[in-house]
Amino acid sequence: MKLYQQTLQQVLEIAANKAEAGFEEKDVAHLFDNEEYDLVFHLDYLAEKGFIEGEFTPGAYAAFAILPQPIHFVRGKITAKGQEYLAGLKQQNESSQQVYS
């Protein structure tokens, strides 16, 4: 499984636009072509890094069982650290788009 910086940025932009209200799976699902595994993988990464506060059910990789239940993202909210990371991504994108003569 690969993490995509552009997808991470898009999720963080959506999260930033939702601000304190937070965002739900339905707000970001379109970024993942209905691939639940990709969605959870990217959102879990953002949560583990502290860029979002994420709520997962039954809990992000919390229980080890013989037949574990699928993990689903419920809701999340961008953190201050996530805001800083998003600003850095935007600045990086702007820098890479500059044309030098």
N, C-alpha and C positions, 0 to 999 in steps of 0.2 A: 504494500500500500504506500502510495506517495502522497505527501502533503504538497499542496499547490499554494504558493504565496498569493497569487491573484485571488484564489477562492477565500483564503484567510482574510485578505483585505476586504473583499466584498461582504463577508460575514460581519467583520468589525464595523464596516460602514453602516450596515443595516442596524447593528446593535447600537451604534452611536446615534443614529437617527431616532431610534426608539427610546433612548436615554433611560430615565428612571422607570418608565413603564415596562421596560424589558422587551424581549422578543421571544417568539415561540417557534417551534419547528416549522410551522406553516409559513413563517416569514422568510425562511432561508432554504426551504426544501427545493425550490426551483433551481438553485445553484448546483444541485447534486443529481439531477436527472433521475429522481426517485430512487436513488441508491442509498438506502438507510445506513448501510455500513460506512460508506464514504462520509455521510453527514455526521454520524456519531464519531468517527475517527477524527475529523477535523475539529469538531466542537470539543471533544475530549482533550485534544492537544491544546486548544485555546484555554480551556479550564485549568489544565495541569500547569500551564505557564503563568496562570494568574491574569490572563488578558480578559477573561469573562468569568463571571460567577455562573456556573451552569448547574441545572438540576436535571438529573437523569433518573430513569426508572428502569430496573429496580435498584439502581445505584451504579455509578460508573465502575464497572469491574469489581463490585463490592463482594459478591458472593461467588464462591467456587462450588459448583454442584455437578452432579453427573450429567444432568441435562440442564445447563444454565438457560435462564430465560433471556430472550433478546433484550438488548439495552436500547432504550429510546430516549431521545432528548425531549424534555418537557418545556423548559424555559430557561432564559439566561439574561444577563445584564452585563454590559461592558464595565470594566473597572478603570480606575485611573491609570493603571499600568497598561491596560489595553488601549486607552486613549493615546498614551504616549507612543506605543508601538504603532498604532494606526498613523499618527502624525509622521513618524519616521518612514513608514512605507510610502506614504504620499510624497514626502520630500525626496525619497529615493527614486520614485517613478518620475517626478518632475525633472530631477537631475539627469536621468537617463534619456529623457526626451529632448534635451537641449541640443541644438544644432551648432556645431562649431565650424567656423570657416577658416 
